[in-house]
Amino acid sequence: MATQVVFNIDPKIKAKAMKRAKREGVPFASVLKFAAKAFAEGRFSIDVVEEIRPEKLKVWGRESRALERGKGRHFASAQEAQAFVESL
C-alpha cells in the first residue's frame, strides 16, 4: 500500500530535476521515492542555510537577551516558538 504526497515546488527546479532524471533513465517519481527512503534511513541529509533578514536578527537578539534575564516570551511548545520566529 502506498500513500500520496502533494507539495509545491518551483517550476524551474522541477523542470531541471525531471530533465536530469530523464537523461539518467529514471522516472522522476522514483527519484523522489528514493530520496525520501534514503532520508528516512539516515543515508541522505539536508544542509540548508536560510538567509536571515537583519530585522529578524534584531528581534531574535532582543528576545534572546530577554530570555536570559528571565523576561522573554514564554511559549507553550516548540511549534509555537517556531511560528513566532517565522512570523518575524
C-alpha positions as a LaTeX table, in Angstrom:
\begin{tabular}{lrrr}
\hline
Residue & $x$ (\AA) & $y$ (\AA) & $z$ (\AA) \\
\hline
Met1 & 0.00 & 0.00 & 0.00 \\
Ala2 & 1.27 & 3.45 & $-0.86$ \\
Thr3 & 0.30 & 6.97 & 0.12 \\
Gln4 & 0.26 & 10.11 & $-1.95$ \\
Val5 & 2.41 & 13.14 & $-1.15$ \\
Val6 & 1.48 & 16.54 & $-2.54$ \\
Phe7 & 3.78 & 19.55 & $-2.26$ \\
Asn8 & 4.64 & 22.73 & $-4.11$ \\
Ile9 & 7.95 & 23.17 & $-5.88$ \\
Asp10 & 9.44 & 25.91 & $-8.01$ \\
Pro11 & 8.60 & 25.06 & $-11.64$ \\
Lys12 & 12.18 & 25.74 & $-12.78$ \\
Ile13 & 13.61 & 23.33 & $-10.21$ \\
Lys14 & 11.03 & 20.68 & $-11.12$ \\
Ala15 & 11.82 & 21.03 & $-14.83$ \\
Lys16 & 15.57 & 20.72 & $-14.24$ \\
Ala17 & 15.11 & 17.70 & $-11.95$ \\
Met18 & 12.78 & 15.99 & $-14.42$ \\
Lys19 & 15.21 & 16.65 & $-17.26$ \\
Arg20 & 18.09 & 15.13 & $-15.30$ \\
Ala21 & 16.00 & 12.11 & $-14.27$ \\
Lys22 & 15.02 & 11.54 & $-17.90$ \\
Arg23 & 18.65 & 11.89 & $-19.03$ \\
Glu24 & 19.66 & 9.26 & $-16.46$ \\
Gly25 & 16.77 & 6.98 & $-17.44$ \\
Val26 & 14.96 & 7.12 & $-14.11$ \\
Pro27 & 11.33 & 8.15 & $-13.63$ \\
Phe28 & 11.06 & 11.39 & $-11.66$ \\
Ala29 & 8.67 & 9.73 & $-9.19$ \\
Ser30 & 11.37 & 7.14 & $-8.44$ \\
Val31 & 13.88 & 9.89 & $-7.71$ \\
Leu32 & 11.52 & 11.35 & $-5.13$ \\
Lys33 & 10.78 & 7.92 & $-3.61$ \\
Phe34 & 14.48 & 7.02 & $-3.38$ \\
Ala35 & 15.29 & 10.39 & $-1.82$ \\
Ala36 & 12.53 & 10.05 & 0.77 \\
Lys37 & 13.61 & 6.49 & 1.64 \\
Ala38 & 17.29 & 7.48 & 1.93 \\
Phe39 & 16.36 & 10.46 & 4.12 \\
Ala40 & 14.21 & 8.27 & 6.40 \\
Glu41 & 17.05 & 5.77 & 6.76 \\
Gly42 & 19.60 & 8.49 & 7.56 \\
Arg43 & 21.59 & 7.99 & 4.36 \\
Phe44 & 20.65 & 11.41 & 2.99 \\
Ser45 & 20.92 & 14.66 & 4.89 \\
Ile46 & 19.95 & 18.17 & 4.01 \\
Asp47 & 22.16 & 21.15 & 4.67 \\
Val48 & 20.02 & 24.24 & 4.26 \\
Val49 & 21.24 & 27.72 & 5.03 \\
Glu50 & 18.49 & 30.28 & 5.24 \\
Glu51 & 19.36 & 33.90 & 4.71 \\
Ile52 & 18.11 & 35.75 & 7.77 \\
Arg53 & 16.83 & 39.26 & 7.30 \\
Pro54 & 18.53 & 41.91 & 9.50 \\
Glu55 & 15.16 & 42.81 & 11.07 \\
Lys56 & 14.65 & 39.19 & 12.11 \\
Leu57 & 18.14 & 39.05 & 13.64 \\
Lys58 & 17.45 & 42.22 & 15.63 \\
Val59 & 14.21 & 40.85 & 17.11 \\
Trp60 & 15.82 & 37.45 & 17.68 \\
Gly61 & 18.70 & 39.06 & 19.59 \\
Arg62 & 16.36 & 41.19 & 21.69 \\
Glu63 & 14.21 & 38.17 & 22.56 \\
Ser64 & 17.28 & 36.05 & 23.37 \\
Arg65 & 18.61 & 38.68 & 25.77 \\
Ala66 & 15.17 & 38.97 & 27.41 \\
Leu67 & 15.03 & 35.19 & 27.87 \\
Glu68 & 18.46 & 35.24 & 29.51 \\
Arg69 & 17.12 & 37.79 & 32.01 \\
Gly70 & 14.02 & 35.64 & 32.56 \\
Lys71 & 11.74 & 38.22 & 30.98 \\
Gly72 & 11.28 & 36.84 & 27.48 \\
Arg73 & 8.20 & 35.43 & 25.83 \\
His74 & 7.03 & 32.09 & 27.10 \\
Phe75 & 5.85 & 29.54 & 24.57 \\
Ala76 & 3.68 & 26.52 & 25.27 \\
Ser77 & 5.51 & 24.41 & 22.68 \\
Ala78 & 8.42 & 24.38 & 20.28 \\
Gln79 & 5.95 & 24.76 & 17.43 \\
Glu80 & 4.60 & 27.95 & 18.99 \\
Ala81 & 8.14 & 29.34 & 19.32 \\
Gln82 & 8.95 & 28.37 & 15.74 \\
Ala83 & 5.75 & 30.04 & 14.50 \\
Phe84 & 6.78 & 33.22 & 16.31 \\
Val85 & 10.23 & 33.23 & 14.73 \\
Glu86 & 8.83 & 32.54 & 11.25 \\
Ser87 & 6.34 & 35.39 & 11.65 \\
Leu88 & 9.16 & 37.92 & 12.06 \\
\hline
\end{tabular}
